[in-house]
Amino acid sequence: MTEHTIQSAASLCGWRKSSYSGSEGGSCIEVVDNHPHGIPVRDSKAPHGPAIVVPAGAWSAFVDAVKGQAFGGR
């Protein structure tokens, strides 16, 4: 697997936080939908830092696992 990074995440538009993120801030990740190379993911506390681009299939599997509480989540 080839790892992809975007050095300045701020260069992309359309970042969104999970609907599970609270309004009090804190540690969150943000993603961009419809990117041609996968799902860019960044730390919301570092919007000008790097982002990683996760293959769409791997991101889908991760989201499904989280929704299924595989990680002890909500």
Secondary structure as GFF3:
##gff-version 3
##sequence-region A 1 74
A	DSSP	beta_strand	4	6	.	.	.	ID=ss1
A	DSSP	three_ten_helix	9	11	.	.	.	ID=ss2
A	DSSP	beta_strand	16	17	.	.	.	ID=ss3
A	DSSP	beta_strand	29	31	.	.	.	ID=ss4
A	DSSP	beta_strand	39	43	.	.	.	ID=ss5
A	DSSP	beta_strand	51	54	.	.	.	ID=ss6
A	DSSP	alpha_helix	56	67	.	.	.	ID=ss7
###
